[in-house]
Amino acid sequence: MIKEITQADYQEAIAATPAGVCIVFKELCPHCKNMEKVLEKFGQLQPAAVLLGLDIQKNPDAARALGAERAPTVCVIKDGAVRRTKTGLMNPKELLALYQAG
Amino acid sequence: MADKKIKNVVFIMLDTLQHNYLGCYGNKTVKTPNFDRFARNGFLFENAYSEGLPTVPVRRALMTGRFTLPFGGWQPLSHEDTTLTDILWGRKVQTALVYDTPPMRLPKYGYSRGFDYVKFCPGHELDHTTYADEPLDPGMRPIDYTSTTMVYDAKGELIDDASKALLEEIECFLKFRQQWRSEDDNYVSVVAREADRWLRDIRIKSRPFMLWIDSFDPHEPWDPPSVWTKEPCPYDPEWPGNPLLLAPWTPVEGRITDEECAHIRALYAENIELVDKQIGKLLDSIRDQGLWDETMVIITSDHGQPMGKGEHGHGIMRKCRPWPYEELVHVPLLMHVPGLEGGKRIEGFVQNVDVAPTIMSALGLYQDVNDLDGGHGFPVYGCIDMQGKDLLPMMRGEIDKVRDFAIAGYFGMSWSIITEDHTYIHWLLKNCSQRDYANADSPGKEIMKDEAMWSCTAGAKQEVPDSDELYDRRKDPFQLKNIIADNKDLAADLLQKIKLYIGELKTL
């Protein structure tokens, strides 16, 4: 289950996340919908990981602050901070590797 | 379940066998009685498409059950790929590969990986240089086996480097061919005979098996029996010129006449007749050995062949451009399935990636492989990465389709989406040559790396390029009248659909 965050609460949400992934998405971007399915499968592999989502069009400043210029971008969060970002498509195994490397 | 009757699988790949040259696919001229009988009594898939072209990525998709079009083109099997033989190892099923397809034999490419038994039969295209040092019968001159106007200009000089390469290739073929004494020496005859020898004399008869037969015929050279018996080609008996063993990889305009293209197609048809005859004998042998009622048999091809203008090749000879038109990407797919009543023609879209899961399902290993343990401390692989669909439920009549559309193309160069009503072609790099796509470092690799393909900025919109093409598949199945200018919205929808699907495949 991906919890949507916004400009108003993203800093607080990320700071409160010990380990997780935030996807920066665009509502009408088909590849973002593909990546949401990837996040759900990833969540089954890593049940303890917190899953967050941020709409790049509604929250451009927050997206920029997370290092996301394009959508979809995934941000790996560890100990309350973004450690890695990657833009584009990937499969659940690739996301898991990115998460574990972070 | 009916498929419990299946003990073995024989998979027969016949390279470059264009679907509409077979009687069972509607051809009224070419004699293919064995394929037609096989289809009448088994299952014929009306809408089977190879996804990533050409030869090498098709083998990769067949062996792994994974699409290649989003990921890579002409490249080796990687350690990350899990093939049918990787999965079947340690599970009782013995595996054998009998082949003469040189692109499967490319050094370091690894497409014979994991088979218990491998027999390569030499001499076909790419392997022809094996015979370069043999002396040639002085009665055989390479130029007598092609058209002088394809090779020399008006001044009597070689037209280009392709002319020289063509003569050298023909010379090597003749150096091999001069040792043949009858049609039993033709490439496909040797492969079929070696496959039969494995079935009769080499395999362990107490174990089930998966036999992969990969015949490069009816791929060129166009060298059917009439070329050697000096008789008229039965499909073009009035032809006055040389036999056309090979032609240059080139657009045909100004280089190859319409009559020459027609004669090449006639020789190709005669080659198919020989392939039908030799594979027919092999099928008879499978019956004679008592294997028919316990062996699933699959016959297919990797692609067709451009050989001229219009529906025959959109103006090119051989695969000199990465063009995914119908004559190339629509392939025959026929199956015999023990325990299932045949005589059915299936309309639903299927792709070559569906073959691997179907084979695994037939052998009873599709559902449970991920739970199996090798039991000896080494990795044992399962079907978890396969993206194709098991086709047995469709053949049993349990479902009508496994997908709503098919895709085809060349990695990083062209994408096509084929629906019931339309085909749409999206060009990434239209005018590349075979040297570009048959190269692990093709320009398409850089294109596909571009993240713009897979991500978008906040205000980005989908634009349909002017160069893309749209066809009415019902009225114009061979894609001769581009209707994109009058159907922009439909084109945009189809471009969106194929981008979304290729993107989805990257996430699976």
Interface residues (C-beta under 8 A of the other chain):
Chain A: K26 C29 P30 H31 K33 N34 M35 K37 V38 I56 Q57 P60 E69 R70 A71 P72 T73 T87 G88 L89 M90 N91 P92
Chain B: E451 W454 S455 C456 T457 A458 Q496 K499 L500 G503 E504 K506 T507 L508
